Amino acid sequence: MLDRFKQFWQGVMLAPFINLFIRLGISPDAVTLVGTLGVSFGAIFFFAQGWVWQGVLFIAAFVFSDLIDGAMARKMGRKDDFGAFLDSTLDRVADGALFGGLALFFAWHHESRLYLALSLVILVMGAVTSYARAKADVLGYDAKVGIAERPDRLVGMLVPAFFADALDLWILLYVALWALAIAATVTVAQRIWVVRRQALERAASQP
């Protein structure tokens, strides 16, 4: 759902950074790599130490790289298949670090098996969401649907996590994790249903 605001962020909020990086000769792939490393380190190190709100602030400095790199490539006139592949692949690494780090927090500091499990459910369903779309594209189907795509999962976890720790109101994060787990599961089901319908229509149209 939040993906619809991508053009606003790239064209207005992040435009100064995009232009600066291009002038400095920084490649989009470098932005992708540094962003992934920053997000992964922030999640694994800070969350595992129990420093949640500090980790969110650290991650926030790097998480927008996912919007910057693509906008840089388009502005530079680059049509780089490897860049798109690298970006998609490292997104999975960053997602794994984020929700894996949160799982470590619940295992080592908050001692909640339930919310540890929910963190892992969101991690798995997020990966399946991305895989379902990629596999559908390979087979010639369109699976760009769902109520919880990657931006929704990131914002839906990071914002409540920050306020939950900063204000000591953990119910905010608990509710967010339940909502994300359900939404991510529904998104996978939506993509399966949409591709199934398209596959049946294709089969019916063939002689």
BELGI-V473006 format. One line per field, one symbol per residue. psi: psi as a letter, one per 20 degrees, with the letter a starting at -180 (. if undefined). Layout:
BEGIN
psi: ???
END
This chain:
BEGIN
psi: gihijghgghifgighgghghghikpqhhgggggggggggggggggghijmghhgggghhihhihhhggghggghikpnohhggggggghhhgggggghghhghghhhgilohghgghghgggghgghgggggghgghikrokmrqinaghggggiggghgghgghilmihghgggggghggghghgggghggghgghghgghhiq.
END
